[in-house]
Amino acid sequence: MGDAFIRHIELLGYEKRFFPSQHYVYMFLVKWNDLSEKLVYRRFTEIYEFHKALKEMFPIESGDINMEKRIIPHLPAPKWFDGQRSTQNRQGTLAEYCYTLVNLPHKISRCLHVVNFFKVRPDDTNPVTDSQIKKPEVFLLPQDAKKNSTDITGPIVLQTYRAIADYEKNSRSEMALNAGDMVDVVEKSETGWWFCQLKNKRGWVPAAYLEPMDGPDESEEQEPNYAGEQYVVQKSYTAVEDDELTLKEGDTIEVIHKLLDGWWVIRKDETTGYYPSMYLQKAGEENTSLKSQLRNRSAPPRRSTVRNAKSIHKHGRKQISQETYRRNSKKYLQSRRNMKEKFQNKANAITEKNEQEENKPKAQPAVPPRPSKDLILNRCTESTRRKIL
């Protein structure tokens, strides 16, 4: 028999899991050329990373050279905090994506990248669980939604955003905007550059120039994390504004707030400030050609630098001052130091106690009293009695 390939992928629904923390996985029934059917589970972040790698492997078919030749389907980027609603709403998009993927030319649909991604893994058959935590909750697609993958109505749903100011493009890969333009966001990059389409035009646009239609605050923008994530500076940057930081390549910093415009709040020792996320790389992650290519671009504009910005919302976006970042960060660092000192003192006390016990002189056995002369004469042998006479 020849090489294995996938005949069909059917999305069955999703699971809500609670170990090691709450998250969601999609359930796929994968039908292979040997007529076997396997059930696999994948997080959406995994699927999106698979999708990005597939586009890199086939730049012509992904439209990187000419958008008109794109045949690889679009897949919206994951939200940074996926909830149950977004997981549920994405099912139609995923089902359509899988149907299109399997029906692409064989060099794509039957390549090792696709085959290996949908192969059964050990955790598909025996997922890691904890008996003390709730069992996973299963949410199946309605029967009428999965009669046939081709029955899914409508194209992939993209999010619509509005331009809050005019933007002049600076390169061929970018797209110019006029205030009030309504664009569909195809891909959100954490660098702050979003790939959008407007009628028959497509290109990269700074996220700082876009606002969602339903409100100024976006649900996918996470809260500050003062514990911080360790990152390494991959490209030097000299601060332009007072609230930015100047860093050199190779510096290690902590990211405490990831913002959608691509300017993250970072901490270096006890100093905080903004820094372009596209010049950072998570500690321990490998560098890729795509990341290196992105760093050759200029940093996107910050929201605070957008001039003549006009929002349709009555209330502005919630903003945190740099002073608040510094105060809360110092408070966290102090509590971490106190906790460290507490554990250190406790460890020192235990060590000192152990050393004291080791140095303490050991108790000697008691010497029994010498027996009296009468006791020896009455109870001992003749030879012993002879010695005291």
MIKOL-987015 format. One record per residue (C-alpha): residue number from 0; x, y, z. Coordinates in steps of 0.001 Angstrom, whole numbers, plus 500000, padded with zeros to 6 digits. Example, Ala and Ser with C-alpha at 12.3 -4.5 7.8 and 13.67 -1.06 7.14 Angstrom:
<nodes>
0;512300;495500;507800
1;513670;498940;507140
</nodes>
This chain:
<nodes>
0;500000;500000;500000
1;501213;503512;499234
2;501763;506412;501624
3;498965;507240;504046
4;496732;510204;503264
5;493501;511689;504587
6;490230;511198;502716
7;488020;513317;504947
8;488090;515334;508191
9;484841;515845;510081
10;484511;518268;512996
11;482377;516611;515683
12;482362;519391;518282
13;484585;520461;521154
14;485491;519539;524720
15;485847;521803;527721
16;488705;520467;529837
17;489814;521442;533329
18;493327;519953;533623
19;496000;521268;534001
20;493819;524409;533663
21;490557;525180;531882
22;490882;525040;528093
23;489041;523866;524970
24;489933;521256;522361
25;488180;520466;519072
26;487210;516878;518222
27;487943;515676;514680
28;487020;512376;513072
29;489830;511710;510578
30;489105;509199;507788
31;492213;507663;506196
32;492855;506004;502846
33;492988;502551;504486
34;489313;503115;505520
35;490244;503518;509199
36;488650;506303;511238
37;490490;507964;514121
38;489355;510524;516686
39;491861;513296;517463
40;491757;516378;519690
41;493494;519666;518895
42;493594;523115;520500
43;492888;526012;518175
44;496318;527527;518897
45;497872;524278;517586
46;495702;524407;514463
47;496691;528013;513817
48;500417;527259;514183
49;499927;524342;511762
50;498177;526735;509352
51;500999;529308;509516
52;503633;526649;508843
53;501597;525360;505887
54;501530;528852;504373
55;505310;529127;504734
56;505752;525801;502934
57;503569;526883;499995
58;504067;530655;499519
59;502468;530744;496042
60;499347;528829;497089
61;499066;530956;500251
62;499047;534195;498222
63;502304;535606;499593
64;503522;536334;496047
65;500210;537002;494312
66;496949;537075;496279
67;494978;536045;493201
68;496706;532637;493222
69;495821;531865;496835
70;494044;528530;497304
71;494968;527790;500926
72;491947;528928;502962
73;492053;531758;505481
74;492000;531034;509211
75;491457;533876;511716
76;494106;534206;514408
77;493230;532917;517880
78;492094;535310;520549
79;494547;535606;523408
80;491848;534489;525832
81;489535;532023;524117
82;486243;531505;525883
83;483421;529082;525245
84;481549;531495;522981
85;484488;532051;520620
86;485224;528293;520632
87;481640;527544;519682
88;481353;530284;517057
89;484539;529125;515334
90;483209;525645;514526
91;481719;526569;511158
92;484973;528228;510120
93;487008;525174;511153
94;484705;522703;509402
95;484934;524718;506176
96;488708;525004;506575
97;489145;521209;506952
98;486891;520500;503976
99;488889;522882;501775
100;492225;521591;503100
101;491510;517946;502201
102;490388;518959;498702
103;493510;520989;497876
104;496007;519584;495307
105;497712;516417;496547
106;501094;518104;496998
107;499437;520103;499812
108;496613;517903;501135
109;498814;514779;501237
110;502080;516372;502369
111;503755;515088;505540
112;502936;518298;507412
113;499184;517659;507025
114;499392;513892;507556
115;501525;514133;510702
116;499392;516857;512278
117;496225;514727;512141
118;497859;511437;513175
119;496713;509978;516487
120;498852;511045;519439
121;499132;509269;522813
122;497118;512009;524523
123;494307;511543;521976
124;493625;508048;523304
125;494692;508666;526915
126;494328;512368;527764
127;496101;513539;530919
128;493519;513997;533663
129;493268;514444;537404
130;490705;512407;539306
131;490247;515285;541752
132;489165;517686;538982
133;485898;517724;537020
134;485649;515472;533998
135;485698;517120;530546
136;482400;518464;529207
137;481566;517476;525615
138;479672;519780;523219
139;478722;518098;519944
140;477789;519907;516752
141;474032;519757;516001
142;473180;516955;513599
143;471931;519322;510916
144;475223;521239;511056
145;477340;518238;510073
146;475294;516382;507471
147;477902;517273;504922
148;480852;519636;505047
149;479620;521249;501864
150;476316;522102;503564
151;477986;524722;505751
152;476585;527983;504496
153;478506;531161;503890
154;482209;531927;503690
155;484594;532066;506617
156;483399;534853;508936
157;485964;537601;509418
158;485862;540328;512054
159;485031;543818;510798
160;486886;546844;512157
161;486664;550568;511468
162;489579;552912;510695
163;489749;555760;513235
164;492105;557957;511151
165;493789;558197;507758
166;496837;555996;507256
167;499374;556325;504449
168;501116;553090;503582
169;504926;552967;503692
170;505546;549808;501669
171;503933;547691;498956
172;502808;545086;501482
173;500790;547641;503462
174;497339;549062;502726
175;496301;552716;502974
176;493203;553656;504979
177;490796;556547;505188
178;489019;557375;508422
179;485732;555469;508532
180;486818;552638;506211
181;485345;549259;507204
182;487912;546470;506831
183;487800;542714;507412
184;490661;541404;509529
185;492122;538215;508051
186;495008;537767;510475
187;495918;539422;513756
188;499615;539394;514550
189;500847;540160;518049
190;503428;542427;516403
191;500669;545034;515994
192;500432;544587;512191
193;497109;543095;511050
194;496453;541685;507585
195;493176;543192;506301
196;491072;543332;503192
197;488976;546216;501894
198;486892;545372;498821
199;489492;544086;496340
200;492517;545441;498271
201;494559;543540;500834
202;497554;544453;502958
203;499050;545001;506396
204;497574;547742;508581
205;498668;548986;512041
206;496224;547716;514676
207;496471;551130;516341
208;494366;552609;513489
209;491500;550129;513914
210;488681;549814;516413
211;486034;547077;516792
212;482455;547930;515933
213;480917;546654;519169
214;482963;548659;521650
215;486319;550336;522344
216;487591;547590;524650
217;488525;544329;523003
218;487866;541102;524886
219;491034;539456;523594
220;493297;542075;525182
221;494445;540443;528390
222;494918;541993;531813
223;498414;542888;533081
224;500442;539993;534464
225;502859;541457;536998
226;504522;538074;537544
227;505890;538641;534029
228;506953;536339;531202
229;510653;536176;530370
230;511622;537373;526879
231;514911;538106;525124
232;515514;541244;523047
233;516254;540253;519434
234;516665;543791;518069
235;517843;546976;519745
236;515525;549962;520002
237;516119;553523;521199
238;513223;555114;523054
239;511453;557974;521299
240;508789;558734;523904
241;509367;559201;527649
242;507362;556067;528523
243;509403;553785;526240
244;512562;551812;527109
245;515897;551672;525328
246;517285;548137;525180
247;520103;546284;523452
248;520019;542977;521625
249;520468;540095;524066
250;518903;541855;527068
251;516552;539711;529132
252;513327;541361;530257
253;509877;540454;531618
254;506670;541218;529700
255;503894;542329;532075
256;501193;543520;529618
257;500613;542440;526025
258;498692;545099;524090
259;497076;544646;520695
260;498853;547575;519048
261;502126;545609;519303
262;503676;547798;522011
263;504039;545718;525157
264;504731;546945;528674
265;507944;545328;529858
266;510017;545347;533036
267;513798;545614;533170
268;514951;545249;536784
269;512477;547664;538469
270;511931;549940;535462
271;508848;549573;533238
272;508017;550997;529811
273;506772;550255;526287
274;508770;548222;523777
275;507906;546874;520279
276;506789;543244;520670
277;508136;542363;517206
278;511679;542837;518561
279;511145;540344;521401
280;511255;536564;521531
281;510060;534318;524347
282;512944;532816;526323
283;513654;529278;525178
284;511876;529578;521803
285;513765;528950;518590
286;514287;531724;516078
287;512615;531245;512673
288;513130;532839;509279
289;509618;534314;509465
290;510338;536021;512795
291;513638;537349;511483
292;511883;538699;508401
293;509260;540467;510506
294;511937;542168;512600
295;513302;543820;509472
296;510096;545846;509299
297;509607;549032;511246
298;507658;548978;514479
299;503954;549836;514075
300;502636;553189;515326
301;501388;553321;518897
302;497759;554170;519630
303;498843;557259;521550
304;500599;558615;518427
305;497598;558363;516068
306;496571;561945;515203
307;493032;563131;514460
308;491635;559849;515763
309;487819;559814;515733
310;485981;556994;517460
311;482310;556131;517030
312;482109;555033;520674
313;481118;557384;523480
314;483587;555895;525951
315;487269;555616;525154
316;489495;552623;525639
317;490595;551810;529161
318;494183;552931;529533
319;496648;552237;532333
320;499192;554898;533190
321;502863;554038;533317
322;502892;555127;536945
323;500265;552460;537718
324;502374;549832;535933
325;505436;550859;537962
326;503604;550965;541281
327;501920;547583;540836
328;505099;546057;539469
329;507171;547232;542431
330;504473;545963;544777
331;504628;542529;543142
332;508442;542440;543157
333;508479;543368;546853
334;505981;540623;547707
335;508071;538151;545687
336;511215;539217;547548
337;509434;538918;550909
338;508217;535453;549990
339;511718;534463;548879
340;513251;535786;552109
341;510597;533974;554134
342;511421;530664;552477
343;515147;531384;552746
344;514861;532157;556481
345;512805;529024;556980
346;515383;526954;555108
347;518218;528552;557133
348;516391;527820;560394
349;515965;524168;559440
350;519637;523918;558414
351;520765;525576;561671
352;518579;523246;563733
353;519996;520211;561947
354;523557;521441;562516
355;522874;522018;566222
356;521505;518524;566605
357;524536;517102;564784
358;527010;519044;566994
359;525182;518228;570228
360;527252;515724;572340
361;525702;512316;572329
362;524453;510955;575677
363;526770;508361;577251
364;525321;505128;578730
365;525045;505116;582540
366;527733;503149;584463
367;526056;500534;586718
368;526957;500693;590459
369;529678;498319;591785
370;528089;495299;593602
371;528642;495065;597358
372;531010;492524;598963
373;528116;490548;600493
374;526352;490333;597101
375;529541;488976;595459
376;530077;486375;598221
377;526481;485150;597968
378;525968;485116;594171
379;529312;484888;592379
380;531482;481904;591504
381;534278;480543;593702
382;536991;482165;591577
383;535354;485594;591840
384;534826;485306;595607
385;538498;484362;596002
386;539582;487707;594458
387;537969;489842;597159
388;539096;487737;600121
</nodes>
